[in-house]
Amino acid sequence: MVILIGIFLACMISFLLALIVLVFVPGFGLTFANYMVFLVGALVGTFAFVYFVAEKLNDPGNHWSRDSKIQLLLWSMVAGGLIGGTASMLVKKRFEGNPAKPLGDVAGRDK
C-alpha cells in the first residue's frame, strides 16, 4: 500500500511540476510531446532521487524522527522531479535544434 501511495504522489507531483515548468519557462512550450518528455524525466528523477535519499536515511546511525524522514522524502520527490524533468527537456531542446554547421562555415562571410 505504501508503494502505491508513493507512485501516486510521484505521478501527481510530476504532473503539477510539468504544468508549472512548461508554462513559465520560455522556450519549452506546453505541447503534448514536451509534456510527455518532461513527465518521463520527472518520474525517473523522482524515483532516483528518493532512492538515494532513502538509502542515506536507512543508516543505522541516523537519528531523525519519522515525521522528519517523511518530509525529507516528500521534498526529495519534488526536487528529483524538477531536476529530472528539466534535464530531459534541456536534452530534448538540445537535440531538436538546427543541425550542426559544417566546419569552415563562418557566419557573416560572403561566398
VMD Tcl script that builds the backbone (N, CA, C; Angstrom):
set m [mol new atoms 333]
animate dup $m
set s [atomselect $m all]
$s set {name element resname resid chain x y z} {
  {N N MET 1 A 0.817 -1.193 0.000}
  {CA C MET 1 A 0.000 0.000 0.000}
  {C C MET 1 A 0.863 1.259 0.000}
  {N N VAL 2 A 1.967 1.230 0.751}
  {CA C VAL 2 A 2.849 2.386 0.805}
  {C C VAL 2 A 3.475 2.648 -0.559}
  {N N ILE 3 A 3.796 1.584 -1.274}
  {CA C ILE 3 A 4.387 1.737 -2.604}
  {C C ILE 3 A 3.383 2.387 -3.553}
  {N N LEU 4 A 2.128 1.990 -3.491}
  {CA C LEU 4 A 1.108 2.601 -4.349}
  {C C LEU 4 A 0.908 4.075 -4.029}
  {N N ILE 5 A 0.941 4.423 -2.754}
  {CA C ILE 5 A 0.822 5.829 -2.367}
  {C C ILE 5 A 2.026 6.615 -2.881}
  {N N GLY 6 A 3.213 6.026 -2.807}
  {CA C GLY 6 A 4.413 6.679 -3.331}
  {C C GLY 6 A 4.336 6.900 -4.828}
  {N N ILE 7 A 3.870 5.902 -5.565}
  {CA C ILE 7 A 3.730 6.046 -7.014}
  {C C ILE 7 A 2.688 7.107 -7.350}
  {N N PHE 8 A 1.576 7.112 -6.617}
  {CA C PHE 8 A 0.542 8.115 -6.843}
  {C C PHE 8 A 1.079 9.518 -6.575}
  {N N LEU 9 A 1.798 9.700 -5.464}
  {CA C LEU 9 A 2.365 11.010 -5.154}
  {C C LEU 9 A 3.384 11.437 -6.208}
  {N N ALA 10 A 4.208 10.512 -6.665}
  {CA C ALA 10 A 5.197 10.840 -7.690}
  {C C ALA 10 A 4.509 11.281 -8.980}
  {N N CYS 11 A 3.450 10.620 -9.353}
  {CA C CYS 11 A 2.727 10.999 -10.572}
  {C C CYS 11 A 2.068 12.364 -10.424}
  {N N MET 12 A 1.462 12.625 -9.281}
  {CA C MET 12 A 0.799 13.914 -9.068}
  {C C MET 12 A 1.813 15.063 -9.011}
  {N N ILE 13 A 2.918 14.841 -8.334}
  {CA C ILE 13 A 3.950 15.876 -8.258}
  {C C ILE 13 A 4.529 16.135 -9.642}
  {N N SER 14 A 4.794 15.083 -10.401}
  {CA C SER 14 A 5.335 15.241 -11.747}
  {C C SER 14 A 4.341 15.955 -12.656}
  {N N PHE 15 A 3.066 15.631 -12.523}
  {CA C PHE 15 A 2.020 16.280 -13.318}
  {C C PHE 15 A 1.991 17.785 -13.053}
  {N N LEU 16 A 1.997 18.168 -11.787}
  {CA C LEU 16 A 1.947 19.587 -11.443}
  {C C LEU 16 A 3.236 20.313 -11.827}
  {N N LEU 17 A 4.380 19.688 -11.603}
  {CA C LEU 17 A 5.645 20.313 -11.995}
  {C C LEU 17 A 5.729 20.520 -13.497}
  {N N ALA 18 A 5.228 19.554 -14.266}
  {CA C ALA 18 A 5.252 19.672 -15.721}
  {C C ALA 18 A 4.424 20.867 -16.171}
  {N N LEU 19 A 3.247 21.021 -15.621}
  {CA C LEU 19 A 2.411 22.159 -15.996}
  {C C LEU 19 A 3.078 23.482 -15.634}
  {N N ILE 20 A 3.615 23.567 -14.438}
  {CA C ILE 20 A 4.223 24.821 -13.990}
  {C C ILE 20 A 5.458 25.168 -14.818}
  {N N VAL 21 A 6.350 24.215 -14.988}
  {CA C VAL 21 A 7.608 24.497 -15.698}
  {C C VAL 21 A 7.354 24.762 -17.174}
  {N N LEU 22 A 6.504 23.980 -17.819}
  {CA C LEU 22 A 6.288 24.166 -19.253}
  {C C LEU 22 A 5.553 25.464 -19.565}
  {N N VAL 23 A 4.748 25.946 -18.656}
  {CA C VAL 23 A 4.045 27.203 -18.890}
  {C C VAL 23 A 4.952 28.401 -18.625}
  {N N PHE 24 A 5.767 28.349 -17.576}
  {CA C PHE 24 A 6.519 29.524 -17.162}
  {C C PHE 24 A 7.932 29.621 -17.708}
  {N N VAL 25 A 8.493 28.566 -18.247}
  {CA C VAL 25 A 9.848 28.639 -18.804}
  {C C VAL 25 A 9.750 28.953 -20.287}
  {N N PRO 26 A 10.267 30.114 -20.694}
  {CA C PRO 26 A 10.193 30.448 -22.118}
  {C C PRO 26 A 11.056 29.493 -22.936}
  {N N GLY 27 A 10.550 29.092 -24.058}
  {CA C GLY 27 A 11.280 28.187 -24.929}
  {C C GLY 27 A 10.866 26.739 -24.804}
  {N N PHE 28 A 10.257 26.358 -23.698}
  {CA C PHE 28 A 9.814 24.968 -23.562}
  {C C PHE 28 A 8.463 24.787 -24.245}
  {N N GLY 29 A 7.486 25.561 -23.901}
  {CA C GLY 29 A 6.167 25.480 -24.535}
  {C C GLY 29 A 5.369 24.284 -24.039}
  {N N LEU 30 A 4.082 24.497 -23.884}
  {CA C LEU 30 A 3.193 23.445 -23.394}
  {C C LEU 30 A 2.578 22.705 -24.580}
  {N N THR 31 A 3.283 21.679 -25.047}
  {CA C THR 31 A 2.760 20.802 -26.087}
  {C C THR 31 A 2.695 19.390 -25.520}
  {N N PHE 32 A 1.989 18.523 -26.215}
  {CA C PHE 32 A 1.859 17.158 -25.729}
  {C C PHE 32 A 3.208 16.449 -25.691}
  {N N ALA 33 A 4.019 16.647 -26.729}
  {CA C ALA 33 A 5.335 15.995 -26.774}
  {C C ALA 33 A 6.228 16.498 -25.643}
  {N N ASN 34 A 6.252 17.820 -25.429}
  {CA C ASN 34 A 7.054 18.365 -24.338}
  {C C ASN 34 A 6.548 17.875 -22.987}
  {N N TYR 35 A 5.236 17.790 -22.857}
  {CA C TYR 35 A 4.653 17.321 -21.602}
  {C C TYR 35 A 5.074 15.878 -21.311}
  {N N MET 36 A 5.031 15.022 -22.318}
  {CA C MET 36 A 5.394 13.621 -22.111}
  {C C MET 36 A 6.890 13.469 -21.805}
  {N N VAL 37 A 7.729 14.239 -22.498}
  {CA C VAL 37 A 9.172 14.179 -22.226}
  {C C VAL 37 A 9.450 14.631 -20.799}
  {N N PHE 38 A 8.819 15.740 -20.386}
  {CA C PHE 38 A 9.022 16.222 -19.023}
  {C C PHE 38 A 8.516 15.206 -18.011}
  {N N LEU 39 A 7.366 14.617 -18.279}
  {CA C LEU 39 A 6.772 13.680 -17.326}
  {C C LEU 39 A 7.636 12.435 -17.138}
  {N N VAL 40 A 8.160 11.897 -18.221}
  {CA C VAL 40 A 9.030 10.716 -18.118}
  {C C VAL 40 A 10.311 11.064 -17.357}
  {N N GLY 41 A 10.915 12.202 -17.696}
  {CA C GLY 41 A 12.122 12.621 -16.991}
  {C C GLY 41 A 11.864 12.897 -15.522}
  {N N ALA 42 A 10.703 13.490 -15.219}
  {CA C ALA 42 A 10.372 13.787 -13.830}
  {C C ALA 42 A 10.148 12.518 -13.022}
  {N N LEU 43 A 9.492 11.533 -13.599}
  {CA C LEU 43 A 9.271 10.280 -12.867}
  {C C LEU 43 A 10.584 9.548 -12.610}
  {N N VAL 44 A 11.446 9.515 -13.616}
  {CA C VAL 44 A 12.751 8.876 -13.428}
  {C C VAL 44 A 13.565 9.630 -12.374}
  {N N GLY 45 A 13.570 10.954 -12.466}
  {CA C GLY 45 A 14.294 11.764 -11.491}
  {C C GLY 45 A 13.745 11.611 -10.088}
  {N N THR 46 A 12.418 11.532 -9.978}
  {CA C THR 46 A 11.799 11.375 -8.661}
  {C C THR 46 A 12.224 10.075 -8.010}
  {N N PHE 47 A 12.100 8.976 -8.742}
  {CA C PHE 47 A 12.436 7.684 -8.142}
  {C C PHE 47 A 13.926 7.561 -7.856}
  {N N ALA 48 A 14.765 8.105 -8.725}
  {CA C ALA 48 A 16.210 8.034 -8.487}
  {C C ALA 48 A 16.608 8.854 -7.261}
  {N N PHE 49 A 16.084 10.080 -7.173}
  {CA C PHE 49 A 16.439 10.956 -6.059}
  {C C PHE 49 A 15.930 10.398 -4.733}
  {N N VAL 50 A 14.699 9.900 -4.726}
  {CA C VAL 50 A 14.131 9.332 -3.499}
  {C C VAL 50 A 14.906 8.083 -3.085}
  {N N TYR 51 A 15.335 7.287 -4.050}
  {CA C TYR 51 A 16.105 6.089 -3.724}
  {C C TYR 51 A 17.400 6.458 -2.992}
  {N N PHE 52 A 18.121 7.446 -3.518}
  {CA C PHE 52 A 19.386 7.828 -2.886}
  {C C PHE 52 A 19.165 8.461 -1.519}
  {N N VAL 53 A 18.116 9.256 -1.377}
  {CA C VAL 53 A 17.828 9.853 -0.067}
  {C C VAL 53 A 17.413 8.775 0.930}
  {N N ALA 54 A 16.588 7.839 0.485}
  {CA C ALA 54 A 16.141 6.767 1.380}
  {C C ALA 54 A 17.306 5.891 1.821}
  {N N GLU 55 A 18.272 5.681 0.942}
  {CA C GLU 55 A 19.453 4.904 1.327}
  {C C GLU 55 A 20.216 5.598 2.447}
  {N N LYS 56 A 20.322 6.914 2.371}
  {CA C LYS 56 A 21.019 7.659 3.429}
  {C C LYS 56 A 20.212 7.676 4.724}
  {N N LEU 57 A 18.880 7.685 4.613}
  {CA C LEU 57 A 18.044 7.703 5.813}
  {C C LEU 57 A 18.025 6.355 6.531}
  {N N ASN 58 A 18.376 5.294 5.841}
  {CA C ASN 58 A 18.357 3.961 6.452}
  {C C ASN 58 A 19.654 3.612 7.172}
  {N N ASP 59 A 20.585 4.548 7.252}
  {CA C ASP 59 A 21.812 4.307 8.006}
  {C C ASP 59 A 21.479 4.016 9.467}
  {N N PRO 60 A 22.183 3.086 10.088}
  {CA C PRO 60 A 21.904 2.785 11.492}
  {C C PRO 60 A 22.193 3.964 12.424}
  {N N GLY 61 A 23.093 4.837 12.043}
  {CA C GLY 61 A 23.442 5.971 12.893}
  {C C GLY 61 A 22.518 7.161 12.719}
  {N N ASN 62 A 21.509 7.015 11.901}
  {CA C ASN 62 A 20.588 8.114 11.630}
  {C C ASN 62 A 19.575 8.235 12.768}
  {N N HIS 63 A 19.429 9.431 13.311}
  {CA C HIS 63 A 18.530 9.625 14.448}
  {C C HIS 63 A 17.409 10.608 14.128}
  {N N TRP 64 A 16.962 10.629 12.889}
  {CA C TRP 64 A 15.868 11.526 12.510}
  {C C TRP 64 A 14.549 10.938 12.982}
  {N N SER 65 A 13.586 11.814 13.268}
  {CA C SER 65 A 12.257 11.334 13.642}
  {C C SER 65 A 11.521 10.859 12.394}
  {N N ARG 66 A 10.469 10.106 12.597}
  {CA C ARG 66 A 9.701 9.555 11.471}
  {C C ARG 66 A 9.082 10.673 10.641}
  {N N ASP 67 A 8.554 11.707 11.288}
  {CA C ASP 67 A 7.953 12.821 10.560}
  {C C ASP 67 A 8.978 13.578 9.721}
  {N N SER 68 A 10.154 13.759 10.257}
  {CA C SER 68 A 11.212 14.446 9.514}
  {C C SER 68 A 11.637 13.640 8.294}
  {N N LYS 69 A 11.691 12.323 8.441}
  {CA C LYS 69 A 12.051 11.471 7.302}
  {C C LYS 69 A 10.998 11.568 6.200}
  {N N ILE 70 A 9.727 11.578 6.574}
  {CA C ILE 70 A 8.659 11.658 5.579}
  {C C ILE 70 A 8.708 13.001 4.859}
  {N N GLN 71 A 8.921 14.082 5.597}
  {CA C GLN 71 A 9.017 15.392 4.963}
  {C C GLN 71 A 10.208 15.461 4.016}
  {N N LEU 72 A 11.325 14.912 4.434}
  {CA C LEU 72 A 12.510 14.915 3.577}
  {C C LEU 72 A 12.259 14.106 2.307}
  {N N LEU 73 A 11.588 12.979 2.423}
  {CA C LEU 73 A 11.289 12.174 1.236}
  {C C LEU 73 A 10.319 12.886 0.302}
  {N N LEU 74 A 9.330 13.587 0.857}
  {CA C LEU 74 A 8.399 14.335 0.002}
  {C C LEU 74 A 9.103 15.476 -0.730}
  {N N TRP 75 A 9.962 16.198 -0.024}
  {CA C TRP 75 A 10.700 17.270 -0.684}
  {C C TRP 75 A 11.711 16.723 -1.694}
  {N N SER 76 A 12.248 15.539 -1.428}
  {CA C SER 76 A 13.163 14.946 -2.405}
  {C C SER 76 A 12.401 14.489 -3.653}
  {N N MET 77 A 11.113 14.140 -3.492}
  {CA C MET 77 A 10.290 13.825 -4.668}
  {C C MET 77 A 10.128 15.062 -5.543}
  {N N VAL 78 A 9.883 16.193 -4.928}
  {CA C VAL 78 A 9.721 17.441 -5.679}
  {C C VAL 78 A 11.034 17.822 -6.363}
  {N N ALA 79 A 12.126 17.772 -5.622}
  {CA C ALA 79 A 13.423 18.147 -6.191}
  {C C ALA 79 A 13.836 17.196 -7.313}
  {N N GLY 80 A 13.661 15.905 -7.103}
  {CA C GLY 80 A 14.016 14.938 -8.137}
  {C C GLY 80 A 13.174 15.090 -9.381}
  {N N GLY 81 A 11.886 15.356 -9.202}
  {CA C GLY 81 A 11.007 15.573 -10.356}
  {C C GLY 81 A 11.386 16.815 -11.135}
  {N N LEU 82 A 11.700 17.875 -10.420}
  {CA C LEU 82 A 12.074 19.119 -11.075}
  {C C LEU 82 A 13.400 18.975 -11.811}
  {N N ILE 83 A 14.361 18.353 -11.184}
  {CA C ILE 83 A 15.672 18.165 -11.813}
  {C C ILE 83 A 15.565 17.220 -13.009}
  {N N GLY 84 A 14.890 16.084 -12.832}
  {CA C GLY 84 A 14.777 15.112 -13.921}
  {C C GLY 84 A 13.976 15.635 -15.104}
  {N N GLY 85 A 12.862 16.291 -14.830}
  {CA C GLY 85 A 12.029 16.822 -15.916}
  {C C GLY 85 A 12.708 17.938 -16.673}
  {N N THR 86 A 13.333 18.843 -15.948}
  {CA C THR 86 A 14.020 19.950 -16.607}
  {C C THR 86 A 15.216 19.449 -17.400}
  {N N ALA 87 A 15.940 18.503 -16.863}
  {CA C ALA 87 A 17.086 17.945 -17.591}
  {C C ALA 87 A 16.632 17.243 -18.861}
  {N N SER 88 A 15.528 16.513 -18.797}
  {CA C SER 88 A 15.046 15.833 -20.006}
  {C C SER 88 A 14.584 16.843 -21.054}
  {N N MET 89 A 13.997 17.960 -20.629}
  {CA C MET 89 A 13.595 18.986 -21.586}
  {C C MET 89 A 14.807 19.677 -22.199}
  {N N LEU 90 A 15.836 19.916 -21.416}
  {CA C LEU 90 A 17.044 20.530 -21.952}
  {C C LEU 90 A 17.716 19.618 -22.970}
  {N N VAL 91 A 17.729 18.318 -22.700}
  {CA C VAL 91 A 18.297 17.363 -23.658}
  {C C VAL 91 A 17.460 17.341 -24.932}
  {N N LYS 92 A 16.143 17.352 -24.787}
  {CA C LYS 92 A 15.255 17.360 -25.964}
  {C C LYS 92 A 15.488 18.612 -26.795}
  {N N LYS 93 A 15.557 19.767 -26.149}
  {CA C LYS 93 A 15.783 21.019 -26.875}
  {C C LYS 93 A 17.159 21.039 -27.524}
  {N N ARG 94 A 18.118 20.434 -26.891}
  {CA C ARG 94 A 19.481 20.413 -27.452}
  {C C ARG 94 A 19.530 19.615 -28.747}
  {N N PHE 95 A 18.803 18.503 -28.800}
  {CA C PHE 95 A 18.881 17.637 -29.970}
  {C C PHE 95 A 17.848 17.942 -31.039}
  {N N GLU 96 A 16.862 18.770 -30.761}
  {CA C GLU 96 A 15.874 19.063 -31.797}
  {C C GLU 96 A 16.186 20.338 -32.562}
  {N N GLY 97 A 17.238 21.053 -32.187}
  {CA C GLY 97 A 17.588 22.315 -32.839}
  {C C GLY 97 A 18.144 22.094 -34.241}
  {N N ASN 98 A 18.733 23.144 -34.780}
  {CA C ASN 98 A 19.322 23.070 -36.113}
  {C C ASN 98 A 20.516 22.128 -36.102}
  {N N PRO 99 A 20.717 21.416 -37.214}
  {CA C PRO 99 A 21.900 20.546 -37.270}
  {C C PRO 99 A 23.171 21.390 -37.213}
  {N N ALA 100 A 24.219 20.779 -36.769}
  {CA C ALA 100 A 25.483 21.497 -36.616}
  {C C ALA 100 A 25.966 21.986 -37.978}
  {N N LYS 101 A 26.542 23.175 -37.989}
  {CA C LYS 101 A 27.086 23.718 -39.229}
  {C C LYS 101 A 28.360 22.964 -39.580}
  {N N PRO 102 A 28.603 22.783 -40.855}
  {CA C PRO 102 A 29.860 22.112 -41.235}
  {C C PRO 102 A 31.066 22.971 -40.865}
  {N N LEU 103 A 32.185 22.308 -40.650}
  {CA C LEU 103 A 33.400 23.030 -40.321}
  {C C LEU 103 A 33.788 23.975 -41.464}
  {N N GLY 104 A 34.265 25.135 -41.129}
  {CA C GLY 104 A 34.677 26.090 -42.144}
  {C C GLY 104 A 33.566 27.029 -42.530}
  {N N ASP 105 A 32.330 26.798 -42.135}
  {CA C ASP 105 A 31.227 27.692 -42.448}
  {C C ASP 105 A 31.184 28.765 -41.385}
  {N N VAL 106 A 31.610 29.961 -41.741}
  {CA C VAL 106 A 31.668 31.053 -40.787}
  {C C VAL 106 A 30.508 31.985 -41.052}
  {N N ALA 107 A 29.775 32.322 -40.006}
  {CA C ALA 107 A 28.629 33.215 -40.165}
  {C C ALA 107 A 29.087 34.611 -40.581}
  {N N GLY 108 A 28.375 35.206 -41.514}
  {CA C GLY 108 A 28.657 36.577 -41.927}
  {C C GLY 108 A 29.671 36.666 -43.058}
  {N N ARG 109 A 30.232 35.588 -43.515}
  {CA C ARG 109 A 31.199 35.640 -44.605}
  {C C ARG 109 A 30.473 35.506 -45.940}
  {N N ASP 110 A 30.817 36.363 -46.875}
  {CA C ASP 110 A 30.206 36.278 -48.212}
  {C C ASP 110 A 30.861 35.160 -48.989}
  {N N LYS 111 A 30.039 34.527 -49.820}
  {CA C LYS 111 A 30.561 33.414 -50.624}
  {C C LYS 111 A 30.732 33.834 -52.043}
}
mol reanalyze $m
mol bondsrecalc $m
mol representation Tube
mol addrep $m
